Amino acid sequence: MSKSSADQGVPVSVKIRERVLASKQRFHANDNIAEFIQPGELEALLDEVEDKMKAVLESLVIDTANDHNTADTAKRLAKMYVKEVFNGRYVSSPEITEFPNAERLNELMIVGPITVRSACSHHFCPIIGKIWIGILPNKTTNVIGLSKYARLAEWVMGRPQIQEEAVVQLADLIQQKTRPDGLALVMEASHFCMAWRGVKDLDSRMINSVMRGAFLKDPILRREFLALIPQKS
């Protein structure tokens, strides 16, 4: 039997998973697996997720055959997860044009607030918040456009996340792209896993930060960055 014949009937998720396992790479909820997805497979994955979402709705005892409100819910959920909310798992990093620091800028630059949207990997409930990014460039630092910081943040946050890990992932990515003397990130977000379920606390937020290089070593620079961030809600 040929390999193509043997592959027939194998769910696309199984094929992708086997490639990841063969490469000995991690595929946690907040990992990107775009390199293991072949052309056309994302659409097939969409169909597979839709079928499994139908089974979830059946197990919830929802009459999707006769309920006009939920007739297409499985399809909508599949599109939401694969193409929208968790798209950062399945597509490659956005292309970022990098420019040399021709003017040898070396003063603090702050980008933000950038609105970010994610979902907690514990309950798949929304995380919605803002990020501020501080950059201390040097003469070899790559300069990227302001909108590119937002694109990188959207790509990292577009996966099931916990906030503490998400800011570290984003910091690693920006550090790799820009190579500054110092990098600082602050994120403030509301977690619907607390507001919608559990303790149902509508007002609590999480604020956390990552400090790298000069921001970690120089308390004056760190205080300047934090003082220049608008008062958080």
C-alpha positions, -999 to +999 in steps of 0.1 A: +000+000+000+014+034-010+020+061+017-007+083+001-032+055+003-023+048+039-028+084+047-063+084+035-088+086+063-061+097+089-073+129+106-052+159+097-046+166+134-029+132+137-006+139+107+004+172+122+009+158+156+031+129+142+053+155+125+058+175+157+065+143+177+091+132+151+108+165+154+109+162+192+094+197+194+071+209+221+035+216+212+019+231+243-011+254+240+010+285+236+034+271+211+034+279+174+033+248+151+030+265+117+062+248+104+044+214+107+013+224+088+014+217+051-005+237+024-043+230+026-042+213+060-054+243+079-087+241+061-089+204+067-082+211+104-111+235+104-134+208+092-121+184+117-126+208+146-161+216+134-170+178+135-156+175+170-174+207+182-207+191+169-199+161+192-194+185+222-227+202+215-244+168+213-228+159+247-242+191+261-276+179+250-283+208+227-307+201+198-287+217+170-309+201+144-339+221+155-325+250+174-319+278+148-296+296+172-271+268+174-275+251+140-241+266+128-224+270+162-199+242+156-187+258+124-185+292+140-166+278+170-141+260+147-135+292+127-131+312+159-105+289+174-085+280+143-087+312+123-092+339+149-086+334+187-058+308+184-045+317+149-011+325+164-006+288+168-011+279+132+004+307+111+040+319+108+053+350+125+043+382+107+070+396+084+088+424+101+109+449+081+139+458+102+160+489+096+195+498+109+198+524+136+213+549+112+210+579+136+224+558+164+194+565+187+201+556+223+172+572+242+143+555+259+114+547+235+080+536+248+053+519+226+018+515+240-007+509+252-012+481+227-046+464+232-042+426+233-067+398+233-060+362+243-076+333+261-065+315+293-052+280+287-071+268+317-106+276+307-104+292+273-120+323+287-109+357+273-079+377+285-082+413+274-057+440+283-029+464+274+008+461+269+035+488+272+069+482+257+101+501+266+132+499+243+166+513+250+184+510+216+220+511+208+239+517+175+234+481+163+197+478+174+173+471+146+145+496+143+110+483+135+078+503+128+054+510+157+026+489+142+050+459+140+051+457+178+013+454+178+015+427+151+041+407+171+019+410+202-012+399+184+007+368+171+020+358+205-013+365+223-033+346+196-029+313+215-041+298+247-019+316+272-013+324+308-003+360+312+030+353+330+043+332+301+028+354+274+049+385+283+080+364+284+074+350+250+067+385+236+099+398+253+120+370+238+106+378+203+112+415+205+146+409+219+154+387+190+141+412+164+156+444+178+186+434+200+184+465+222+205+474+253+174+472+274+138+459+270+109+463+294+073+451+291+043+457+314+010+440+308-023+447+326-053+425+318-087+414+329-093+376+331-128+364+323-120+331+340-124+352+372-152+375+360-174+349+342-169+319+365-152+310+397-152+339+421-170+361+395-149+392+404-155+418+377-129+443+388-096+424+395-068+426+371-033+412+368-003+434+362+031+419+355+064+429+339+095+417+323+128+437+325+158+429+305+193+443+302+196+480+312+161+480+327+171+452+350+205+467+360+196+504+362+169+514+387+168+550+375+160+539+339+134+514+352+117+541+373+117+565+343+099+539+321+073+531+348+067+568+354+061+575+317+035+548+314+000+564+318-018+556+350-032+521+346-069+515+353 
